[in-house]
Amino acid sequence: MKKILKLLSICFLTIVVFLPGYTTNASTNDDLKVKIFKKNENSISITWNDIGAEYYVLWNDKELLYKGDKTVFSESNLESATYIQYFLFAYDENDEVLSTYELSTYTTFPDKTMINYSLGKNKTAVFLDWSDVPNAIKYDIYLDGVLIAETRYSHFTHNLDEKKQGVYRVLIYLPNTDELPEKDAVLEMQNKSAHLNIPETEDIVEGGKKLSLKYEYDFISLFFNANVLEDKSGIHISQIDEKLKSNSYTASTDSSTTVRIRTFIADACYEDWIPGSGKGDNRGASATSGTHRTQIDVKINFGSSKTITYSQNAGETVAYLFNGCDSTVVSRGTPDIDEDITYFHYGSFAEINVRHSVGSPAFGGVLPNIDYDFDITVYQGGITTISGEHDGFPDYEVYRSLSTYVWDRLYHWDASAEGQSIYSLADPMEIEI
C-alpha cells in the first residue's frame, strides 16, 4: 500500500537490562566508572576513575588487553562500525575483585548521520550516552513505559537499588518539518481509497498516541538492548580469568539474533463485519504464546558465516454467518504468505526491509489486507532501529531475541486500546513508528 500521509516518526533508544531498580542518585566512589575520551573510525581511548585498587585488568570478549595500575587504555587499527565490548576489573592486594564495569559501544560509523552510543554498567548504576542529534530539542527518558527524566544533554546516569529487568527508552524531539493535509482532505482520501464508510475521527493515531493534526515535533526512531553483568566483588582473579578465557563470562553475547514480527487479533471474536464475524487470537502481546494472523522471523548471524535467513507463517482464518463466533461457519482458510523481504549484511550490523500485505481467504476478498512496511537495522551490540508504517488494525508486535528463550519486545501496537477496529485495515496505512 502506498502511504498518503507523512506522519511523525517516533524513535526510541531502548536498552533492556537485567538490573537493580533505580533512583536518581550518583553511583558511589567505590564503583568503577569508565569514560570514552576519544573515538573515531579506527581507534578508541578510554579512562576510568582510580578507586585505590592494587591493579586493574581489562578484557574484551576474546582476550586480555591490559593489566596494571594505570587508568587509561587506547586501542587502534580497528575498522569503522566495529562493535566493542570491554570488561574492566579492579583488584585488591589479595587478587580479589573490588569493582567491575562493562562498556559496550561502536567505533564511528562511515555514515555520520547514524546515531552512535555507549552503554556503561557497574553494580550500582547504568550510564547511557548517545551521539548528539542535530537540532534536537530535548530527550525524554522512560523506564518500563514510565517517564523518569527529561534532559537537553545526550547522556543520562541512572542509579539502581534492587534487582529487576527494565527497558529504557530515550525519545528524541526534533522540530517539525512536515506539511500535512487538512483533516477533511485526509478523511476524503481514506474513504476514496477504501470504498468504505470509515467513522470520522478528530485525531490521527501515531506511535501509540492520539495526536492532533497540528504537530509540533518530529521524532527519530532507535532501540537498544543489553545485559548487566553480575556483581563479582570478592571473587579471586583466577576464577575470573578462567571464565573469560573459556568465554563463559561473555556467553550472553550471542553470535546470532532473531527479529520476530507478529500480527494478531486480541479479541476472541471480532464482530460487525460483512458477512458476520471472525475468529480472533484471544491473547495479549507475546513473542511465543498463542496463535497469530502472521509471523515472520528474520535470523541474523554475526559469526563467521554472516548470513541472514527468514521464515514466514500464517494462521487460519475462520468466518461465521452471524455475530458471536458461535454460529454457522461460512468459510475458513489459511492465506498464502510470501512477503517481500530484502536485506544486506554489513558484518557488525544488518539492514532489513519487510513489506507485508496478507489477505484473508475466508471472506471472499472483501476484507482488506493486513499491511505493514518496516525498515529494521539490527546491530551486533544489541541496538535495533525500526521505522515504517502499518494499518491501525490488528495488533502488531516486534521482538528481538536476547537468547534462545528470552525475547525483548521492541514494539507493540494495541489496536483495541487505541480505539481502532477492523475498518482500520482500509487504505492507507495510517500508523507510523
Secondary structure, 3 states (H helix, E strand, C coil): CCCCCCCCCCCEEEEEEEEECCECCCCCCCCCCEEEEEECCCCEEEEECCCCCCEEEEECCCCEEEEECCCEEEECCCCCCCEEEEEEEEECCCCEEEEEEEEEEECCCCCCCCCCEEEEECCCEEEEEECCCCCCCEEEEEECCEEEEEECCCEEEEECCCEEEEEEEEEEEEECCCCCCCHHHHHHHHHHHHCCCCCCCCCEEECCEEECCCCCEEECCCECCCCCCCCCCCCEHHHHHHHHHCCCCCCCCCCEEEEEEEEECCCCEECCCCCCEEECCCCCCCCCCCCCCEEEEEEEECCCCCCEEEEEEECCEEEECCCCCCCCEEEEECCCCCCEEEEEECCCEEEEEEEEEECCHHHCCCCCCEEEEEEEEEECCCCEEEEEEECCCCEEEEEEECCCCCEEEEEEECCCCCCCCHHHHCCCCCEEC
